[in-house]
Amino acid sequence: MNVNWRLWEYISVDNWIDIGISVGIILLFLLFSKIFTKYIFFFLVKLFNKEKTELFKQILEAYEKPLRWLFIIIGIYIAVDYFPYFEQDHSLFEHLIKSSIIILIAWGLYNLSSTSSILFMKLNDGVGLEVDQIIIPFVSRGLRFVIIAITISVILIEFDYDVTGFIAGLGLGGLAFALAAQDALKNLFGGVVIIAEKPFTLGDWIKTSSVEGTVEDINFRSTIVRTFAQALVTVPNSTLANEAITNWSKMGKRRITFNLGVEYKTPKHKLEKVVKRIEELLRNHDEIHQETIFVNFDEYNNSSLDILLYFFTKTTAWGEYLEVKQDINFKIMEILEEENVSVAFPSRTIYMDQDHQEVVEVNEETHD
């Protein structure tokens, strides 16, 4: 009790006043931080929205939280000047304040380098160089890694750490690291190959020997593909780079081909007319690609006379493709009904030999 009483006696009234001022300054700047976020920042974002300056708006949003913390750091820096038991010009304190500001700057740059940043939408408006969607997440992660590495290096320099020796030490351990991370390096270079060759982009429907689905993301190690069963499949970039990739989204048109079998009893003139009318149907259909259309009497099958249909739809979207295919099928049915031609299906006719009690099976077309 005597020790505590002596400690309270040691703290003078002036010191208590200085401590109160320090605490008050910190609380005041905390209030400024909240006011900035609620009013000033909101006003600036609204202003840039009116001026349609999307880039400045994103810069503001990226630095929203760093600016809030900047108020607090400034408050702490000013408060320490009044605090009786700590010197503002102390070297460690100065290093901490400078390092904090460096971190806030890096924090904003880190937010600005997100995949949704407008900076990746167009590198140079004058040149009109559009950035492919698949490059954006890859470059974003690369930039963020560089920002973090530079930030750590600058902070180490601020604390008088020999960064050159640190980098040299990394160089000596580089061989061991490379040996230990061969798979990671393979995947990294695989990702570079995919981005350079651009066999697909984000949102494309691809098929490989290991996966089929829609590309959702690509990073340094792997590519994320969502299957049509809504499962997420992570494929290492090194594997994907060495596989044959079918990009269904890059189709300019979509193929439809099948054999239409009609009965053997169909007369020649009716068969010719059906073939001609089906071809005319395809030639005059707005959704059928006119470059390649084949409608021909193809072969004598076991149970039918087969007409080969081979053509393409203009659309490549799966749902629209099915709609066009259905429309063609219905109209072919109408042609067959109008020409009184029936579709054949496999049948089996059994003949009984009365004398030898043997059964003979003969395949022929179905009769109405």
C-alpha positions as CSV (number, residue, x, y, z in Angstrom):
1,M,0.0,0.0,0.0
2,N,2.9,2.4,0.8
3,V,4.5,1.7,-2.6
4,N,1.2,2.4,-4.4
5,W,0.6,5.6,-2.4
6,R,4.1,6.8,-3.2
7,L,3.5,6.1,-6.9
8,W,0.4,8.2,-6.9
9,E,2.3,10.9,-5.2
10,Y,5.0,10.8,-7.8
11,I,2.5,11.6,-10.6
12,S,2.0,15.3,-10.4
13,V,-1.2,17.2,-11.2
14,D,0.5,18.5,-14.4
15,N,1.3,15.0,-15.5
16,W,-2.4,14.0,-14.9
17,I,-3.5,16.9,-17.1
18,D,-1.0,15.9,-19.8
19,I,-2.2,12.2,-19.7
20,G,-5.8,13.5,-19.9
21,I,-4.9,15.6,-22.9
22,S,-3.2,12.7,-24.6
23,V,-6.2,10.4,-24.1
24,G,-8.5,13.2,-25.3
25,I,-6.5,13.7,-28.5
26,I,-6.7,10.0,-29.3
27,L,-10.5,10.0,-28.6
28,L,-10.9,13.1,-30.8
29,F,-9.1,11.6,-33.7
30,L,-11.2,8.4,-33.3
31,L,-14.2,10.6,-33.6
32,F,-12.7,12.3,-36.7
33,S,-12.2,8.8,-38.2
34,K,-15.9,7.9,-37.8
35,I,-17.0,11.3,-39.1
36,F,-14.7,10.9,-42.1
37,T,-16.1,7.5,-42.9
38,K,-19.8,8.5,-42.4
39,Y,-19.8,11.9,-44.1
40,I,-16.7,13.1,-45.9
41,F,-15.9,9.7,-47.6
42,F,-19.5,9.2,-48.6
43,F,-19.7,12.7,-50.1
44,L,-16.5,12.1,-52.1
45,V,-17.7,8.7,-53.4
46,K,-21.0,10.3,-54.4
47,L,-19.1,13.2,-56.1
48,F,-17.0,10.9,-58.2
49,N,-20.0,8.9,-59.1
50,K,-21.6,12.0,-60.6
51,E,-18.5,12.8,-62.5
52,K,-18.3,9.3,-63.8
53,T,-14.7,8.9,-62.7
54,E,-14.7,5.3,-61.9
55,L,-11.0,5.0,-61.3
56,F,-10.9,7.7,-58.6
57,K,-13.9,6.1,-57.0
58,Q,-12.1,2.8,-56.8
59,I,-9.0,4.5,-55.4
60,L,-11.1,6.1,-52.7
61,E,-12.8,2.7,-51.8
62,A,-9.4,1.0,-51.7
63,Y,-8.0,3.5,-49.2
64,E,-11.2,3.8,-47.1
65,K,-10.0,1.7,-44.2
66,P,-6.3,2.8,-44.4
67,L,-7.5,6.4,-44.2
68,R,-9.5,5.6,-41.1
69,W,-6.4,4.1,-39.5
70,L,-4.4,7.1,-40.6
71,F,-6.5,9.4,-38.4
72,I,-5.8,7.1,-35.4
73,I,-2.0,7.0,-36.1
74,I,-1.9,10.8,-36.4
75,G,-3.8,11.1,-33.2
76,I,-1.4,8.8,-31.4
77,Y,1.6,10.7,-32.8
78,I,0.2,14.0,-31.5
79,A,-0.9,12.5,-28.2
80,V,2.5,11.2,-27.5
81,D,3.9,14.8,-27.6
82,Y,1.7,15.5,-24.5
83,F,2.3,12.2,-22.8
84,P,4.7,12.8,-19.9
85,Y,6.5,9.5,-19.8
86,F,7.3,9.0,-23.5
87,E,9.3,11.1,-26.0
88,Q,7.9,11.8,-29.4
89,D,11.4,11.9,-31.0
90,H,12.3,8.4,-29.7
91,S,13.8,6.4,-32.6
92,L,11.7,3.3,-32.0
93,F,8.5,5.4,-31.9
94,E,9.5,7.2,-35.1
95,H,10.3,3.9,-36.9
96,L,6.9,2.5,-35.8
97,I,5.0,5.5,-37.0
98,K,6.8,5.5,-40.4
99,S,6.3,1.7,-40.7
100,S,2.6,2.1,-40.0
101,I,2.2,4.7,-42.7
102,I,4.1,2.4,-45.1
103,I,1.7,-0.5,-44.2
104,L,-1.4,1.8,-44.8
105,I,-0.1,2.8,-48.3
106,A,0.6,-0.9,-49.1
107,W,-2.8,-1.8,-47.8
108,G,-4.5,0.6,-50.2
109,L,-2.4,-0.7,-53.1
110,Y,-3.3,-4.2,-52.1
111,N,-7.0,-3.4,-52.3
112,L,-6.6,-1.6,-55.5
113,S,-5.0,-4.6,-57.2
114,S,-8.0,-6.8,-56.6
115,T,-9.5,-8.8,-59.5
116,S,-12.4,-6.4,-59.7
117,S,-10.1,-3.4,-60.2
118,I,-10.9,-1.2,-63.2
119,L,-7.1,-1.1,-63.8
120,F,-7.3,-4.5,-65.3
121,M,-10.3,-3.8,-67.5
122,K,-8.2,-1.8,-69.9
123,L,-4.4,-1.2,-69.6
124,N,-4.3,1.7,-72.0
125,D,-7.4,3.4,-73.3
126,G,-5.4,5.2,-76.0
127,V,-4.0,1.9,-77.4
128,G,-7.2,0.0,-76.6
129,L,-5.4,-3.0,-75.2
130,E,-8.0,-5.2,-73.6
131,V,-6.9,-7.5,-70.8
132,D,-8.2,-11.1,-71.1
133,Q,-10.4,-12.2,-68.2
134,I,-8.2,-15.2,-67.3
135,I,-5.1,-12.9,-66.9
136,I,-6.7,-10.7,-64.3
137,P,-6.7,-13.1,-61.3
138,F,-3.2,-14.3,-62.2
139,V,-1.8,-10.7,-62.5
140,S,-3.7,-9.6,-59.4
141,R,-2.1,-12.2,-57.2
142,G,1.3,-11.5,-58.7
143,L,0.9,-7.8,-58.0
144,R,-0.2,-8.4,-54.4
145,F,2.8,-10.7,-53.8
146,V,5.1,-7.9,-55.1
147,I,3.4,-5.3,-53.0
148,I,3.8,-7.4,-49.9
149,A,7.4,-8.2,-50.7
150,I,8.3,-4.5,-51.3
151,T,6.5,-3.5,-48.1
152,I,8.4,-5.9,-46.0
153,S,11.7,-4.8,-47.6
154,V,10.9,-1.1,-47.0
155,I,10.0,-1.7,-43.4
156,L,13.2,-3.7,-42.9
157,I,15.2,-0.9,-44.4
158,E,13.3,1.6,-42.0
159,F,14.6,-0.5,-39.1
160,D,18.2,-0.4,-40.5
161,Y,18.1,-4.1,-41.5
162,D,20.6,-5.1,-44.2
163,V,18.1,-6.2,-46.9
164,T,20.9,-7.0,-49.4
165,G,22.2,-9.7,-47.0
166,F,18.7,-11.0,-46.6
167,I,18.3,-11.3,-50.4
168,A,21.7,-12.9,-50.7
169,G,20.6,-15.4,-48.1
170,L,17.5,-16.2,-50.1
171,G,19.7,-16.7,-53.2
172,L,21.9,-19.3,-51.4
173,G,18.8,-21.2,-50.3
174,G,17.2,-20.9,-53.7
175,L,18.5,-24.2,-55.0
176,A,17.2,-26.1,-51.9
177,F,13.8,-24.3,-52.2
178,A,13.6,-25.1,-55.9
179,L,14.2,-28.8,-55.3
180,A,11.6,-28.9,-52.5
181,A,9.0,-27.0,-54.6
182,Q,9.3,-28.7,-58.0
183,D,5.6,-29.4,-58.2
184,A,4.8,-25.8,-57.3
185,L,7.2,-24.5,-59.9
186,K,5.7,-26.9,-62.5
187,N,2.2,-25.6,-61.7
188,L,3.4,-22.0,-61.9
189,F,4.9,-22.4,-65.3
190,G,1.8,-24.4,-66.4
191,G,-0.3,-21.4,-65.4
192,V,2.0,-19.1,-67.4
193,V,1.6,-21.4,-70.5
194,I,-2.2,-21.4,-70.1
195,I,-2.2,-17.6,-69.9
196,A,0.2,-17.2,-72.8
197,E,-1.6,-19.6,-75.2
198,K,-5.1,-18.7,-73.9
199,P,-6.9,-21.9,-74.7
200,F,-9.8,-20.7,-72.6
201,T,-10.9,-17.7,-70.4
202,L,-13.0,-17.3,-67.3
203,G,-16.6,-18.5,-67.9
204,D,-15.7,-20.8,-70.8
205,W,-17.0,-24.3,-71.0
206,I,-14.1,-26.7,-71.4
207,K,-13.5,-30.4,-71.6
208,T,-10.3,-32.3,-70.9
209,S,-9.5,-35.9,-70.1
210,S,-9.7,-35.1,-66.4
211,V,-12.6,-32.6,-66.1
212,E,-15.5,-30.9,-67.9
213,G,-17.2,-27.7,-66.8
214,T,-17.0,-23.9,-66.6
215,V,-13.7,-22.2,-65.7
216,E,-14.2,-20.1,-62.5
217,D,-10.7,-19.1,-61.5
218,I,-7.0,-19.6,-62.2
219,N,-4.1,-19.0,-59.7
220,F,-0.4,-19.8,-59.4
221,R,-1.0,-23.4,-58.6
222,S,-4.3,-24.6,-60.2
223,T,-7.4,-23.9,-62.2
224,I,-10.8,-24.1,-60.6
225,V,-13.5,-25.7,-62.8
226,R,-17.2,-26.0,-61.8
227,T,-18.8,-29.1,-63.3
228,F,-22.4,-29.3,-64.5
229,A,-23.2,-31.1,-61.2
230,Q,-22.1,-27.9,-59.4
231,A,-19.0,-29.5,-58.0
232,L,-15.7,-27.6,-57.9
233,V,-12.7,-29.4,-59.3
234,T,-9.2,-28.1,-58.7
235,V,-6.9,-29.1,-61.5
236,P,-3.1,-28.5,-61.2
237,N,-1.9,-26.1,-63.9
238,S,0.9,-28.5,-64.9
239,T,-1.7,-31.3,-65.6
240,L,-4.0,-29.0,-67.5
241,A,-1.2,-27.5,-69.6
242,N,-0.3,-31.1,-70.8
243,E,-3.8,-32.2,-71.7
244,A,-5.9,-31.8,-74.8
245,I,-8.4,-29.0,-74.1
246,T,-11.7,-28.8,-75.9
247,N,-13.2,-25.3,-75.6
248,W,-16.9,-25.7,-76.4
249,S,-17.5,-22.0,-75.8
250,K,-15.4,-21.1,-78.8
251,M,-17.6,-23.0,-81.2
252,G,-18.8,-20.8,-84.1
253,K,-21.7,-23.2,-84.8
254,R,-23.0,-26.4,-83.3
255,R,-23.5,-29.7,-85.2
256,I,-26.6,-31.8,-85.5
257,T,-26.4,-35.1,-87.3
258,F,-28.5,-38.2,-87.3
259,N,-30.0,-40.9,-89.5
260,L,-33.8,-40.9,-90.2
261,G,-35.0,-44.4,-91.1
262,V,-38.2,-44.8,-93.1
263,E,-40.0,-48.0,-94.1
264,Y,-38.9,-50.2,-97.0
265,K,-42.3,-49.9,-98.6
266,T,-41.8,-46.2,-99.2
267,P,-41.9,-45.5,-102.9
268,K,-38.9,-43.9,-104.6
269,H,-40.7,-40.7,-105.6
270,K,-41.9,-40.2,-102.1
271,L,-38.4,-40.8,-100.6
272,E,-37.0,-38.2,-103.1
273,K,-39.7,-35.7,-102.2
274,V,-39.1,-36.2,-98.4
275,V,-35.3,-35.6,-98.9
276,K,-35.9,-32.5,-101.0
277,R,-38.5,-31.0,-98.6
278,I,-36.2,-31.6,-95.5
279,E,-33.3,-29.9,-97.3
280,E,-35.6,-27.0,-98.2
281,L,-36.6,-26.8,-94.6
282,L,-33.0,-26.5,-93.5
283,R,-32.1,-24.0,-96.2
284,N,-34.9,-21.7,-95.2
285,H,-34.5,-22.0,-91.4
286,D,-33.2,-18.8,-89.8
287,E,-31.4,-20.6,-87.0
288,I,-29.5,-23.1,-89.3
289,H,-26.0,-22.2,-90.5
290,Q,-26.2,-22.3,-94.4
291,E,-22.6,-23.1,-95.0
292,T,-22.9,-26.9,-94.5
293,I,-26.1,-28.8,-95.1
294,F,-26.4,-32.4,-96.2
295,V,-29.6,-34.3,-96.6
296,N,-29.1,-37.6,-98.6
297,F,-30.5,-41.1,-99.0
298,D,-27.6,-42.7,-97.3
299,E,-28.0,-46.5,-97.0
300,Y,-30.2,-49.6,-96.9
301,N,-30.3,-50.6,-93.3
302,N,-31.6,-53.9,-91.9
303,S,-35.0,-52.5,-91.1
304,S,-35.1,-49.1,-92.9
305,L,-34.1,-46.8,-95.7
306,D,-31.8,-44.3,-94.0
307,I,-31.7,-40.6,-94.7
308,L,-28.6,-38.8,-93.4
309,L,-29.0,-35.3,-92.0
310,Y,-25.9,-33.3,-91.3
311,F,-26.1,-29.6,-90.5
312,F,-25.2,-26.9,-87.9
313,T,-27.1,-24.4,-85.8
314,K,-26.0,-20.8,-85.6
315,T,-26.3,-20.7,-81.8
316,T,-23.8,-22.6,-79.6
317,A,-25.8,-22.1,-76.3
318,W,-27.0,-25.4,-75.1
319,G,-30.6,-24.4,-74.3
320,E,-31.1,-22.5,-77.6
321,Y,-29.5,-25.4,-79.5
322,L,-32.0,-27.8,-78.1
323,E,-34.9,-25.5,-79.0
324,V,-33.7,-25.3,-82.6
325,K,-33.2,-29.1,-82.7
326,Q,-36.7,-29.7,-81.4
327,D,-38.2,-27.3,-83.9
328,I,-36.5,-29.1,-86.8
329,N,-37.7,-32.5,-85.5
330,F,-41.3,-31.3,-85.3
331,K,-41.2,-29.9,-88.8
332,I,-39.7,-33.2,-90.1
333,M,-42.6,-35.0,-88.5
334,E,-45.0,-32.7,-90.3
335,I,-43.3,-33.4,-93.7
336,L,-43.5,-37.2,-93.1
337,E,-47.2,-37.0,-92.2
338,E,-48.0,-34.9,-95.2
339,E,-46.2,-37.3,-97.5
340,N,-47.7,-40.3,-95.8
341,V,-44.3,-41.8,-95.0
342,S,-43.8,-43.7,-91.8
343,V,-40.7,-44.0,-89.7
344,A,-39.3,-47.5,-89.4
345,F,-38.1,-49.3,-86.3
346,P,-36.5,-52.7,-85.9
347,S,-39.0,-55.6,-86.0
348,R,-38.8,-59.4,-86.2
349,T,-41.1,-61.6,-88.2
350,I,-41.3,-65.4,-87.3
351,Y,-42.1,-68.0,-90.0
352,M,-43.1,-71.5,-89.0
353,D,-42.1,-74.4,-91.2
354,Q,-44.9,-76.9,-90.8
355,D,-43.1,-79.8,-92.3
356,H,-39.8,-79.7,-90.4
357,Q,-41.1,-77.9,-87.3
358,E,-38.3,-75.3,-87.6
359,V,-38.5,-71.6,-86.8
360,V,-37.1,-69.1,-89.2
361,E,-36.5,-65.5,-88.1
362,V,-36.4,-62.7,-90.6
363,N,-35.7,-59.0,-89.9
364,E,-37.8,-56.6,-91.8
365,E,-39.3,-53.2,-91.5
366,T,-42.4,-52.5,-89.4
367,H,-45.7,-52.1,-91.3
368,D,-48.6,-49.9,-90.1
